[in-house]
Amino acid sequence: MKSDIRFKYEDNIEIEWNGSATFNVFNGGENINCFTDYSCKTMEQAQKSADEWLEEQLQEEKLRNTDSN
């Protein structure tokens, strides 16, 4: 039986990979988002996908904050 793998980040962010294609994003234990990546076959690939997804989200948030100022 495979268990889910969680990658931990700053500010209580965790991204959980189900070992297949689904990633669930948690903030302080609350599920706030999800995404899929069908190319991940290994934990290293999943970690890279999670890192890249979070970085994209942070960049988009910075751009939104810049646009609103």
C-alpha positions in Angstrom: 0.0 0.0 0.0 1.4 3.4 -1.1 1.1 6.3 1.3 0.9 9.9 0.3 4.1 12.0 0.4 4.2 15.5 1.8 6.6 18.2 0.8 6.9 21.0 3.4 7.5 24.7 2.7 7.7 28.0 4.6 4.6 29.6 6.0 2.9 26.3 6.9 2.5 25.3 3.2 2.5 21.6 2.4 2.0 19.9 -0.9 0.9 16.2 -0.7 1.5 13.9 -3.7 -0.6 10.8 -3.9 2.1 8.8 -5.7 0.3 9.1 -9.0 -0.7 12.4 -10.6 -2.6 14.4 -7.9 -1.1 17.0 -5.7 -3.1 18.6 -2.8 -2.0 21.9 -1.4 -2.4 22.6 2.3 -2.0 25.8 4.4 -2.0 25.3 8.1 -3.6 21.9 7.6 -6.4 23.2 5.4 -6.7 21.9 1.8 -6.6 25.1 -0.2 -5.8 23.9 -3.8 -4.9 21.0 -5.9 -3.2 20.3 -9.3 -2.2 17.3 -11.4 1.0 16.4 -13.2 0.9 13.1 -15.1 4.6 13.2 -15.9 5.7 12.4 -12.3 6.9 8.8 -11.8 9.5 9.3 -9.0 9.6 11.2 -5.7 12.3 13.5 -7.2 10.1 14.4 -10.1 7.1 15.0 -7.8 9.3 17.3 -5.6 10.4 19.2 -8.6 6.8 19.6 -9.9 5.6 20.7 -6.4 8.5 23.2 -6.2 7.8 24.6 -9.6 4.0 24.9 -9.0 4.5 26.7 -5.8 7.0 29.1 -7.3 4.6 29.9 -10.2 1.8 30.6 -7.6 4.1 32.9 -5.6 5.2 34.8 -8.8 1.5 35.2 -9.8 0.7 36.6 -6.4 3.6 39.0 -6.5 2.4 40.2 -9.9 -1.2 40.7 -8.7 0.1 42.6 -5.7 2.2 44.8 -7.9 -0.7 45.5 -10.3 -3.0 46.5 -7.4 -0.5 49.1 -6.0 
